[in-house]
Amino acid sequence: MRSARIVAMTEPRPPASRQATLRQALAAVLRQGDCTARELSQLVGLPEKAVYDHLAHLARSLPARGEALAMTSPECLQCGFSFKGRSRLTRPSRCPRCHATRMTEPVFQIR
């Protein structure tokens, strides 16, 4: 005979309450000082890939408030090549000069 399994039905947990939206929380952290996407991910509780999407939206919406998203360019740790003028917010995967894959992360701040 099969034994009957009793499945405990629990009520789903409600989502954690937030005082601000995710983008407002990101903006508040960036107004206090500079952070990498990884640090923002840990502070706000988002996956790192999602942080880049929200940062791109912030970069478009901040000028309406008279602010701007500033980014410190990543650099190659092997040869020192700087990615100045890079418009993408993500960390580059490879250096165009020496083809190394060790790069500093871009650092963001709201000014």
Sequence and secondary structure as in RCSB ss.txt:
>XXXX:A:sequence
MRSARIVAMTEPRPPASRQATLRQALAAVLRQGDCTARELSQLVGLPEKAVYDHLAHLARSLPARGEALAMTSPE
CLQCGFSFKGRSRLTRPSRCPRCHATRMTEPVFQIR
>XXXX:A:secstr
                  SS HHHHHHHHHHHS EEHHHHHHHHT  HHHHHHHHHHHHHHGGGGT  EEEE  B
BTTT  B TT    S  SS TTT    B   EEEE 
